[in-house]
Amino acid sequence: MRQEKPRMIGRHYMVPFILITTLFFLWGFARAILDVLNKHFQDELHISITQSSLIQVTTYMGYFIMAIPAGIFITRYGYRRGVVTGLVIFAIGALSFIPCVYIGTFDVYVAALFVIGCGLVFLETAANPYATQLGPEATASSRLNLSQTFNGMGCFMATFIVGQHLFRADGSSGSVAVPYTVMGIVVLIVALVFSFVPLPELQAEKKTGDSPSSPLSSLSSLFHHRMFVFGLLALLAYEVSEISINSYFVNFVTDAGWMSKNRASVVISFALVIFMVGRFVCSWVMRYVSAERMLMLCALGTMICMGFVILVDSPWAIYALMLNYLFEAMMFPTVFSLALRGLGPLTKSGSSLLMMTPVGGCGFMLMGLLADSTGSHTLPFILPLLGYVVVFCFAWYLLRQRKPSA
């Protein structure tokens, strides 16, 4: 008799999965706007790459500061309340751009982005582990890759739509308040939907003899799990690489004189389409290939791409960057789910720690410092190269762990 493959998502989990997946789109859109906002503020407010990197630093510092409080809140009050809280904070930050335009200083924009970052961490801390639990553990990485595909959709739509609005073909620039106002209104509507639609609270099975523990003791217990600690470092390294490349992309191709800002916003949007397609493909492939092996091969691909960009200072480097988006597409959801594997009742606490890793976006400041101080367009890519090396080592370690001992 032919054995039936396990379904990736149970029927009774389909509606919660669809609702949660909408959140991936929203925070993808919010984070990707930063990739065109850097160049916009550099031109409009006459600041350097290093100064504009404060956009990433403050947004992702919100992740670092609020990740553990968000995890404690979600552990105590559940996924649905965590999602609604995050959406409301997100909307407040987005709508704050209206008064920011009238004040007109860089500091107030940065403050609004910090609020948005605090809201996004609630969404990610709730949605990422929730998606992994809506079905069999064996397909958790594949399922999270599927949800993260819609994150990629939000990313490319943000850079294209907002990029065309801010970098118009005639050389003029649109108001930055417009996309944030629209986004704030949409987020409030989504918050209203989640307020009335119940989500099943999925409780991890406890082992016999387990006793309830405080959130802080749960967090300390996580560091006894070697795979989780290595996964935490690998996810941080990936975030440094991915966010830094996205944030530097427009500066890289425009400062080198290879294209205009308007065209650059289209090209990065196309790169993010490749990123999204990569997640679709990897989500399917990982039903047949182990997540660890796929992660190692993709990490090797990103290392080769970064090496080419660093060594070849020509328009051909753009093609290597585009290919890099294909290889890195599956890394975040795969490392995230592998790091949480086997944590049981520590899953929510582990998720809150993993959601501190977007603070790696602060690494873009180092890329900005390298670009401003050396005048080199390619040297800053050493930083993402090192990040991908760490991801490769994590995948290699997991594959070694799978081999039976002699």
Sine and cosine of phi, psi and omega as CSV:
sin_phi,cos_phi,sin_psi,cos_psi,sin_omega,cos_omega
0.00,0.00,0.74,-0.68,-0.01,-1.00
-0.95,0.32,0.78,-0.63,-0.03,-1.00
-0.98,0.21,0.76,-0.65,-0.02,-1.00
-0.99,0.17,0.71,-0.71,0.02,-1.00
-0.94,0.34,0.60,-0.80,0.01,-1.00
-0.91,0.42,0.67,-0.74,0.03,-1.00
-0.94,0.34,0.63,-0.78,-0.06,-1.00
-0.95,0.31,-0.57,0.82,-0.01,-1.00
-0.72,-0.70,0.81,-0.58,0.05,-1.00
-0.92,0.39,0.46,-0.89,-0.04,-1.00
-0.85,0.53,-0.67,0.74,-0.05,-1.00
-0.96,0.30,-0.15,0.99,0.04,-1.00
-0.97,-0.23,-0.03,1.00,-0.12,-0.99
-0.90,0.44,-0.73,0.68,-0.02,-1.00
-0.90,0.44,-0.75,0.66,0.07,-1.00
-0.85,0.53,-0.61,0.80,0.00,-1.00
-0.90,0.43,-0.67,0.74,0.01,-1.00
-0.91,0.42,-0.69,0.72,0.00,-1.00
-0.89,0.45,-0.71,0.70,-0.01,-1.00
-0.90,0.43,-0.59,0.81,-0.02,-1.00
-0.90,0.43,-0.47,0.88,0.06,-1.00
-0.88,0.47,-0.49,0.87,0.00,-1.00
-0.93,0.37,-0.56,0.83,0.03,-1.00
-0.87,0.49,-0.63,0.77,0.03,-1.00
-0.89,0.45,-0.71,0.71,-0.09,-1.00
-0.90,0.44,-0.73,0.69,-0.04,-1.00
-0.97,0.23,-0.41,0.91,0.12,-0.99
-0.90,0.44,-0.68,0.73,0.03,-1.00
-0.88,0.47,-0.72,0.69,-0.06,-1.00
-0.91,0.42,-0.65,0.76,-0.03,-1.00
-0.96,0.28,-0.57,0.82,-0.07,-1.00
-0.95,0.30,-0.44,0.90,0.05,-1.00
-0.83,0.55,-0.55,0.83,-0.02,-1.00
-0.86,0.51,-0.48,0.88,-0.07,-1.00
-0.93,0.36,-0.41,0.91,0.10,-1.00
-0.97,-0.23,-0.32,0.95,-0.01,-1.00
-0.92,0.38,-0.54,0.84,0.01,-1.00
-0.83,0.56,-0.82,0.57,-0.04,-1.00
-0.91,0.42,-0.58,0.81,0.02,-1.00
-0.87,0.49,-0.74,0.67,-0.01,-1.00
-0.94,0.35,-0.55,0.83,0.06,-1.00
-0.86,0.51,-0.67,0.74,-0.04,-1.00
-0.98,0.18,-0.68,0.73,-0.10,-1.00
-0.98,0.21,-0.58,0.81,-0.05,-1.00
-0.96,-0.27,0.03,1.00,0.07,-1.00
0.82,0.57,0.85,0.53,0.03,-1.00
-0.85,-0.53,0.27,-0.96,-0.04,-1.00
-1.00,0.10,0.12,-0.99,0.06,-1.00
-0.88,0.48,-0.68,0.74,-0.01,-1.00
-0.88,0.47,-0.68,0.73,0.02,-1.00
-0.91,0.42,-0.68,0.74,-0.03,-1.00
-0.92,0.38,-0.36,0.93,0.01,-1.00
-0.91,0.42,-0.25,0.97,0.08,-1.00
-0.88,0.47,-0.35,0.93,0.09,-1.00
-0.86,0.51,-0.76,0.65,0.03,-1.00
-0.94,0.35,-0.67,0.74,-0.07,-1.00
-0.85,0.53,-0.75,0.66,-0.07,-1.00
-0.96,0.29,-0.63,0.78,0.02,-1.00
-0.88,0.47,-0.75,0.66,-0.06,-1.00
-0.99,0.16,-0.29,0.96,0.16,-0.99
-0.92,0.39,-0.48,0.88,0.10,-1.00
-0.87,0.49,-0.61,0.79,0.07,-1.00
-0.89,0.46,-0.72,0.70,-0.07,-1.00
-0.90,0.44,-0.68,0.74,-0.06,-1.00
-0.97,0.26,-0.62,0.79,-0.15,-0.99
-0.99,-0.15,-0.11,0.99,-0.09,-1.00
-0.87,0.49,-0.75,0.66,-0.02,-1.00
-0.93,0.36,-0.73,0.69,0.09,-1.00
-0.84,0.54,-0.62,0.79,0.03,-1.00
-0.90,0.43,-0.66,0.75,0.02,-1.00
-0.90,0.44,-0.66,0.75,0.04,-1.00
-0.90,0.43,-0.67,0.74,0.01,-1.00
-0.88,0.48,-0.72,0.70,-0.04,-1.00
-0.93,0.37,-0.62,0.78,0.05,-1.00
-0.88,0.48,-0.63,0.78,-0.07,-1.00
-0.99,0.13,-0.66,0.75,-0.14,-0.99
-0.94,-0.33,-0.13,0.99,0.08,-1.00
0.99,-0.16,0.23,-0.97,-0.07,-1.00
-0.90,0.43,-0.71,0.70,-0.11,-0.99
-0.88,0.47,-0.74,0.68,0.01,-1.00
-0.91,0.42,-0.56,0.83,0.06,-1.00
-0.89,0.45,-0.66,0.75,0.01,-1.00
-0.91,0.42,-0.73,0.68,-0.03,-1.00
-0.89,0.46,-0.67,0.74,0.04,-1.00
-0.87,0.50,-0.72,0.70,0.01,-1.00
-0.89,0.46,-0.65,0.76,0.01,-1.00
-0.90,0.43,-0.65,0.76,0.00,-1.00
-0.91,0.42,-0.70,0.71,0.03,-1.00
-0.89,0.46,-0.68,0.73,0.04,-1.00
-0.83,0.56,-0.74,0.67,-0.03,-1.00
-0.90,0.43,-0.65,0.76,0.02,-1.00
-0.87,0.50,-0.71,0.71,0.01,-1.00
-0.90,0.44,-0.67,0.74,-0.02,-1.00
-0.91,0.41,-0.71,0.71,-0.02,-1.00
-0.94,0.33,-0.31,0.95,0.05,-1.00
-0.92,0.40,-0.28,0.96,0.02,-1.00
-0.91,0.41,-0.35,0.94,0.02,-1.00
-0.90,0.43,-0.82,0.57,0.07,-1.00
-0.92,0.38,-0.46,0.89,0.00,-1.00
-0.86,0.51,-0.63,0.78,-0.01,-1.00
-0.88,0.47,-0.63,0.78,-0.02,-1.00
-0.96,0.27,-0.54,0.84,0.05,-1.00
-0.96,0.28,-0.71,0.70,0.18,-0.98
0.98,0.18,0.17,0.99,0.02,-1.00
-0.98,-0.22,0.46,-0.89,-0.04,-1.00
-0.89,0.46,-0.57,0.82,-0.06,-1.00
-0.86,0.50,-0.66,0.75,-0.06,-1.00
-0.95,0.32,-0.56,0.83,0.08,-1.00
-0.89,0.46,-0.68,0.73,0.00,-1.00
-0.88,0.47,-0.64,0.76,0.02,-1.00
-0.89,0.45,-0.67,0.74,0.02,-1.00
-0.90,0.43,-0.63,0.78,0.02,-1.00
-0.93,0.38,-0.53,0.85,0.06,-1.00
-0.90,0.44,-0.67,0.74,0.03,-1.00
-0.89,0.46,-0.68,0.73,0.03,-1.00
-0.87,0.50,-0.69,0.72,0.02,-1.00
-0.86,0.51,-0.63,0.78,0.03,-1.00
-0.90,0.43,-0.60,0.80,0.04,-1.00
-0.95,0.32,-0.64,0.77,-0.04,-1.00
-0.90,0.44,-0.58,0.81,-0.04,-1.00
-0.91,0.41,-0.53,0.85,0.09,-1.00
-0.89,0.46,-0.69,0.72,-0.02,-1.00
-0.90,0.44,-0.72,0.69,-0.06,-1.00
-0.95,0.32,-0.60,0.80,0.01,-1.00
-0.90,0.43,-0.56,0.83,0.02,-1.00
-0.99,0.14,-0.73,0.69,-0.20,-0.98
-0.97,0.26,-0.63,0.77,-0.06,-1.00
-0.88,0.47,-0.81,0.59,0.02,-1.00
-0.93,0.36,-0.50,0.87,0.00,-1.00
-0.89,0.46,-0.68,0.73,0.01,-1.00
-0.90,0.43,-0.58,0.81,-0.01,-1.00
-0.93,0.36,-0.42,0.91,-0.07,-1.00
-1.00,-0.05,-0.11,0.99,-0.03,-1.00
-1.00,0.09,0.80,0.60,0.00,-1.00
0.45,-0.89,-0.16,-0.99,-0.04,-1.00
-0.89,0.45,0.57,-0.82,0.02,-1.00
-0.89,0.45,-0.53,0.85,-0.04,-1.00
-0.88,0.47,-0.47,0.88,-0.02,-1.00
-0.95,-0.32,0.31,0.95,-0.04,-1.00
-0.88,0.48,-0.71,0.71,0.00,-1.00
-0.89,0.45,-0.68,0.74,0.01,-1.00
-0.90,0.43,-0.66,0.75,-0.01,-1.00
-0.91,0.41,-0.67,0.74,0.01,-1.00
-0.93,0.37,-0.57,0.82,0.09,-1.00
-0.88,0.47,-0.61,0.79,0.02,-1.00
-0.90,0.44,-0.72,0.69,0.04,-1.00
-0.89,0.45,-0.66,0.75,-0.03,-1.00
-0.92,0.38,-0.30,0.95,0.08,-1.00
-0.87,0.49,-0.62,0.78,0.01,-1.00
-0.96,0.28,-0.39,0.92,0.18,-0.98
-0.89,0.45,-0.69,0.73,0.04,-1.00
-0.90,0.44,-0.57,0.82,0.05,-1.00
-0.89,0.45,-0.68,0.74,0.05,-1.00
-0.89,0.45,-0.60,0.80,-0.02,-1.00
-0.90,0.44,-0.78,0.62,-0.07,-1.00
-0.94,0.34,-0.53,0.85,0.05,-1.00
-0.92,0.39,-0.59,0.81,0.00,-1.00
-0.92,0.40,-0.76,0.65,-0.05,-1.00
-0.92,0.39,-0.56,0.83,0.00,-1.00
-0.97,0.26,-0.81,0.58,-0.07,-1.00
-0.91,0.41,-0.78,0.62,-0.03,-1.00
-0.94,0.33,-0.58,0.81,0.04,-1.00
-0.89,0.46,-0.68,0.73,0.04,-1.00
-0.92,0.38,-0.51,0.86,0.04,-1.00
-0.95,0.30,-0.68,0.74,-0.05,-1.00
-0.99,0.14,-0.59,0.81,-0.04,-1.00
-0.92,-0.39,0.98,0.22,-0.07,-1.00
-0.96,0.27,0.46,-0.89,-0.07,-1.00
-0.88,0.48,-0.48,0.88,-0.02,-1.00
-0.99,0.10,0.07,1.00,0.04,-1.00
1.00,-0.06,-0.17,0.99,0.01,-1.00
-0.99,0.14,0.14,-0.99,-0.03,-1.00
-0.75,-0.66,0.68,-0.73,0.03,-1.00
-0.99,0.12,0.21,-0.98,0.02,-1.00
-0.96,0.27,0.73,-0.68,-0.01,-1.00
-0.95,0.33,-0.30,0.96,-0.01,-1.00
-0.94,0.34,-0.46,0.89,-0.09,-1.00
-0.88,0.47,-0.83,0.56,-0.02,-1.00
-0.89,0.45,-0.56,0.83,-0.02,-1.00
-0.95,0.30,-0.55,0.83,0.05,-1.00
-0.92,0.40,-0.72,0.69,0.04,-1.00
-0.87,0.50,-0.70,0.71,-0.01,-1.00
-0.89,0.45,-0.66,0.76,0.01,-1.00
-0.88,0.48,-0.66,0.75,0.01,-1.00
-0.92,0.40,-0.69,0.72,0.02,-1.00
-0.88,0.47,-0.67,0.74,-0.02,-1.00
-0.90,0.44,-0.63,0.78,0.04,-1.00
-0.90,0.43,-0.61,0.79,0.05,-1.00
-0.90,0.43,-0.69,0.73,0.03,-1.00
-0.89,0.45,-0.63,0.78,0.04,-1.00
-0.87,0.49,-0.62,0.78,0.02,-1.00
-0.90,0.43,-0.66,0.75,0.02,-1.00
-0.88,0.47,-0.74,0.67,-0.02,-1.00
-0.92,0.40,-0.40,0.92,0.01,-1.00
-0.93,0.36,-0.44,0.90,-0.08,-1.00
-0.94,-0.33,-0.21,0.98,-0.01,-1.00
-0.98,-0.22,0.91,-0.42,-0.02,-1.00
-0.96,0.30,0.63,-0.78,0.10,-1.00
-0.93,-0.36,0.72,-0.69,0.03,-1.00
-0.90,0.43,0.75,-0.67,0.04,-1.00
-1.00,0.10,0.91,-0.42,-0.05,-1.00
-1.00,-0.03,0.87,-0.49,-0.01,-1.00
-0.97,-0.23,0.78,-0.63,0.05,-1.00
-0.93,0.36,0.60,-0.80,-0.01,-1.00
-0.93,0.35,0.70,-0.72,0.02,-1.00
-0.99,-0.11,0.55,-0.83,0.07,-1.00
-0.97,0.23,0.41,-0.91,0.02,-1.00
-0.86,0.50,0.74,-0.67,0.01,-1.00
1.00,-0.06,-0.14,0.99,0.04,-1.00
-0.92,0.40,0.62,-0.79,0.05,-1.00
-0.83,-0.56,0.47,-0.88,-0.01,-1.00
-0.86,0.51,0.61,-0.80,0.02,-1.00
-0.76,-0.65,0.38,-0.93,0.00,-1.00
-0.96,0.29,0.38,-0.92,0.01,-1.00
-0.84,0.54,-0.63,0.78,-0.04,-1.00
-0.94,0.35,-0.62,0.78,0.03,-1.00
-0.93,0.37,-0.54,0.84,0.06,-1.00
-0.90,0.44,-0.66,0.75,0.01,-1.00
-0.89,0.45,-0.66,0.75,0.00,-1.00
-0.93,0.37,-0.55,0.84,0.00,-1.00
-0.90,0.43,-0.46,0.89,-0.04,-1.00
-0.88,0.47,-0.51,0.86,-0.08,-1.00
-0.97,0.22,0.00,1.00,0.16,-0.99
-1.00,0.03,-0.11,0.99,0.03,-1.00
-0.99,-0.14,0.97,-0.25,-0.10,-1.00
-0.88,0.48,-0.65,0.76,-0.01,-1.00
-0.90,0.44,-0.62,0.78,0.01,-1.00
-0.91,0.42,-0.69,0.72,-0.03,-1.00
-0.89,0.46,-0.70,0.72,0.02,-1.00
-0.91,0.42,-0.64,0.77,0.04,-1.00
-0.90,0.44,-0.61,0.79,0.05,-1.00
-0.87,0.49,-0.71,0.70,0.02,-1.00
-0.91,0.40,-0.64,0.77,0.00,-1.00
-0.92,0.40,-0.63,0.78,0.00,-1.00
-0.93,0.37,-0.62,0.79,0.07,-1.00
-0.88,0.47,-0.70,0.72,0.01,-1.00
-0.89,0.45,-0.65,0.76,0.03,-1.00
-0.89,0.46,-0.69,0.72,-0.02,-1.00
-0.89,0.46,-0.63,0.78,0.08,-1.00
-0.84,0.54,-0.72,0.69,-0.06,-1.00
-0.93,0.36,-0.81,0.59,-0.10,-1.00
-0.89,0.45,-0.76,0.65,-0.06,-1.00
-0.92,0.38,-0.63,0.78,-0.01,-1.00
-0.90,0.43,-0.67,0.75,0.02,-1.00
-0.90,0.43,-0.73,0.68,0.01,-1.00
-0.85,0.52,-0.69,0.72,-0.07,-1.00
-0.94,0.33,-0.50,0.87,-0.07,-1.00
-1.00,-0.04,-0.23,0.97,-0.15,-0.99
-0.81,0.58,-0.82,0.58,-0.07,-1.00
-0.89,0.46,-0.69,0.72,0.05,-1.00
-0.87,0.50,-0.67,0.74,-0.06,-1.00
-0.86,0.51,-0.77,0.63,-0.10,-1.00
-0.98,0.18,-0.46,0.89,0.00,-1.00
-1.00,0.09,-0.65,0.76,0.01,-1.00
-0.93,0.37,-0.45,0.89,0.07,-1.00
-0.97,0.23,-0.18,0.98,0.02,-1.00
0.99,0.16,0.32,0.95,-0.06,-1.00
-1.00,0.06,-0.37,0.93,0.01,-1.00
-0.26,-0.97,0.25,-0.97,0.03,-1.00
-0.98,0.18,0.21,-0.98,0.03,-1.00
-0.90,0.44,-0.63,0.77,0.00,-1.00
-0.88,0.47,-0.73,0.68,0.00,-1.00
-0.93,0.37,-0.58,0.81,0.00,-1.00
-0.89,0.46,-0.61,0.79,0.01,-1.00
-0.92,0.39,-0.51,0.86,0.06,-1.00
-0.95,0.30,-0.67,0.74,-0.04,-1.00
-0.91,0.41,-0.69,0.73,0.02,-1.00
-0.92,0.39,-0.52,0.86,0.08,-1.00
-0.90,0.43,-0.66,0.75,0.03,-1.00
-0.91,0.42,-0.61,0.79,0.05,-1.00
-0.88,0.48,-0.61,0.79,0.00,-1.00
-0.97,0.26,-0.40,0.92,0.16,-0.99
-0.92,0.39,-0.69,0.73,0.07,-1.00
-0.86,0.51,-0.66,0.75,0.03,-1.00
-0.86,0.52,-0.71,0.70,-0.01,-1.00
-0.91,0.42,-0.70,0.71,0.02,-1.00
-0.88,0.48,-0.62,0.79,0.03,-1.00
-0.86,0.51,-0.61,0.79,0.02,-1.00
-0.95,0.32,-0.62,0.79,0.08,-1.00
-0.86,0.51,-0.76,0.65,-0.05,-1.00
-0.90,0.44,-0.73,0.69,-0.03,-1.00
-0.92,0.40,-0.58,0.82,0.05,-1.00
-0.86,0.51,-0.60,0.80,0.02,-1.00
-0.98,0.21,-0.70,0.71,-0.05,-1.00
-0.89,0.45,-0.59,0.81,-0.07,-1.00
-0.96,0.26,0.02,1.00,0.19,-0.98
-0.98,0.20,-0.24,0.97,-0.05,-1.00
-0.83,-0.55,-0.38,0.93,0.00,-1.00
-0.90,-0.43,0.65,-0.76,-0.03,-1.00
-0.88,0.47,0.57,-0.82,-0.01,-1.00
-0.87,0.49,-0.60,0.80,-0.02,-1.00
-0.90,0.43,-0.71,0.71,-0.01,-1.00
-0.92,0.38,-0.66,0.76,0.02,-1.00
-0.89,0.46,-0.64,0.77,0.00,-1.00
-0.90,0.44,-0.68,0.74,-0.02,-1.00
-0.91,0.41,-0.68,0.73,0.00,-1.00
-0.91,0.43,-0.67,0.74,0.01,-1.00
-0.93,0.37,-0.60,0.80,0.05,-1.00
-0.90,0.44,-0.63,0.78,0.07,-1.00
-0.88,0.47,-0.66,0.75,0.03,-1.00
-0.88,0.48,-0.67,0.74,0.01,-1.00
-0.92,0.40,-0.60,0.80,0.02,-1.00
-0.89,0.45,-0.65,0.76,0.03,-1.00
-0.90,0.43,-0.69,0.73,0.00,-1.00
-0.88,0.48,-0.70,0.71,0.00,-1.00
-0.91,0.41,-0.62,0.79,0.05,-1.00
-0.88,0.48,-0.63,0.77,0.03,-1.00
-0.91,0.41,-0.70,0.72,-0.01,-1.00
-0.88,0.48,-0.67,0.75,-0.03,-1.00
-0.92,0.38,-0.64,0.77,-0.12,-0.99
-1.00,0.04,-0.41,0.91,-0.08,-1.00
-0.91,-0.42,0.99,-0.13,-0.01,-1.00
-1.00,0.02,0.97,0.25,0.00,-1.00
-0.46,-0.89,0.19,-0.98,0.03,-1.00
-0.83,0.56,-0.32,0.95,0.04,-1.00
-0.89,0.45,-0.39,0.92,0.01,-1.00
-0.89,0.46,-0.45,0.89,0.01,-1.00
-0.89,0.46,-0.63,0.78,-0.01,-1.00
-0.92,0.39,-0.59,0.81,0.05,-1.00
-0.91,0.41,-0.62,0.78,0.05,-1.00
-0.90,0.44,-0.67,0.74,0.00,-1.00
-0.89,0.46,-0.68,0.74,0.01,-1.00
-0.91,0.41,-0.55,0.83,0.02,-1.00
-0.86,0.51,-0.58,0.81,0.02,-1.00
-0.89,0.46,-0.55,0.83,0.03,-1.00
-0.92,0.38,-0.69,0.73,-0.05,-1.00
-0.95,0.32,-0.59,0.81,-0.10,-1.00
-1.00,0.10,-0.14,0.99,-0.15,-0.99
-0.82,0.57,-0.63,0.78,-0.11,-0.99
-1.00,-0.01,-0.04,1.00,-0.20,-0.98
-0.93,0.37,-0.76,0.65,-0.08,-1.00
-0.87,0.50,-0.84,0.55,-0.04,-1.00
-0.89,0.45,-0.53,0.85,-0.03,-1.00
-0.95,0.30,-0.75,0.66,0.04,-1.00
-0.88,0.47,-0.65,0.76,-0.01,-1.00
-0.86,0.51,-0.77,0.63,-0.05,-1.00
-0.94,0.34,-0.58,0.82,0.03,-1.00
-0.93,0.38,-0.59,0.81,0.01,-1.00
-0.93,0.38,-0.53,0.85,-0.01,-1.00
-1.00,0.09,-0.15,0.99,-0.09,-1.00
-0.87,0.50,0.79,-0.62,0.09,-1.00
0.98,0.19,0.16,0.99,-0.03,-1.00
-0.99,0.16,-0.32,0.95,0.04,-1.00
0.84,0.54,-0.83,-0.56,-0.05,-1.00
-0.92,0.39,-0.14,0.99,0.03,-1.00
-1.00,-0.02,0.07,1.00,-0.10,-0.99
-0.86,0.51,-0.74,0.68,-0.02,-1.00
-0.90,0.44,-0.67,0.75,0.02,-1.00
-0.91,0.41,-0.64,0.77,0.04,-1.00
-0.90,0.45,-0.63,0.77,0.03,-1.00
-0.88,0.47,-0.65,0.76,-0.02,-1.00
-0.90,0.43,-0.58,0.81,0.05,-1.00
-0.94,0.33,-0.66,0.75,0.02,-1.00
-0.89,0.45,-0.51,0.86,-0.02,-1.00
-0.98,0.19,0.04,1.00,0.18,-0.98
-0.99,0.14,-0.28,0.96,-0.13,-0.99
-0.92,0.40,-0.41,0.91,0.08,-1.00
-0.87,0.50,-0.16,0.99,0.12,-0.99
-0.86,0.50,-0.27,0.96,0.10,-1.00
-0.86,0.50,-0.31,0.95,0.07,-1.00
-0.88,0.48,-0.34,0.94,0.07,-1.00
-0.91,0.42,-0.30,0.95,0.04,-1.00
-0.88,0.48,-0.36,0.93,0.04,-1.00
-0.87,0.49,-0.48,0.88,0.04,-1.00
-0.88,0.47,-0.61,0.79,0.04,-1.00
-0.92,0.40,-0.63,0.77,0.08,-1.00
-0.88,0.47,-0.65,0.76,0.04,-1.00
-0.89,0.45,-0.66,0.75,0.03,-1.00
-0.89,0.46,-0.67,0.74,0.02,-1.00
-0.90,0.44,-0.67,0.74,-0.01,-1.00
-0.92,0.39,-0.70,0.71,-0.04,-1.00
-0.94,0.35,-0.59,0.81,-0.10,-0.99
-1.00,0.08,-0.52,0.86,-0.05,-1.00
-0.98,-0.19,-0.38,0.93,-0.06,-1.00
0.97,0.26,0.07,1.00,0.00,-1.00
-1.00,0.05,0.68,-0.74,0.03,-1.00
-0.99,0.12,-0.46,0.89,-0.15,-0.99
-0.98,-0.20,-0.47,0.88,-0.05,-1.00
-0.82,0.57,-0.62,0.78,0.00,-1.00
-0.85,0.52,-0.31,0.95,-0.03,-1.00
-0.96,0.27,-0.04,1.00,0.13,-0.99
-0.88,0.48,-0.58,0.81,-0.02,-1.00
-0.87,0.49,-0.81,0.59,0.04,-1.00
-0.90,0.44,-0.51,0.86,0.05,-1.00
-0.85,0.52,-0.72,0.70,0.01,-1.00
-0.89,0.45,-0.59,0.81,0.04,-1.00
-0.89,0.46,-0.68,0.73,-0.01,-1.00
-0.93,0.37,-0.49,0.87,0.07,-1.00
-0.88,0.48,-0.66,0.75,0.02,-1.00
-0.89,0.45,-0.68,0.74,0.02,-1.00
-0.88,0.47,-0.67,0.74,0.04,-1.00
-0.86,0.51,-0.69,0.72,-0.01,-1.00
-0.90,0.43,-0.60,0.80,0.03,-1.00
-0.90,0.44,-0.72,0.70,0.00,-1.00
-0.90,0.43,-0.67,0.74,0.01,-1.00
-0.89,0.46,-0.65,0.76,0.03,-1.00
-0.88,0.47,-0.69,0.72,0.01,-1.00
-0.90,0.43,-0.63,0.78,0.03,-1.00
-0.91,0.41,-0.60,0.80,0.06,-1.00
-0.90,0.43,-0.61,0.79,-0.01,-1.00
-0.92,0.39,-0.48,0.88,-0.02,-1.00
-0.96,0.27,-0.41,0.91,-0.04,-1.00
-0.95,0.32,0.69,-0.72,0.03,-1.00
-0.91,0.41,0.66,-0.75,-0.02,-1.00
-0.93,0.36,0.53,-0.85,-0.05,-1.00
-0.95,0.30,0.00,0.00,0.00,0.00
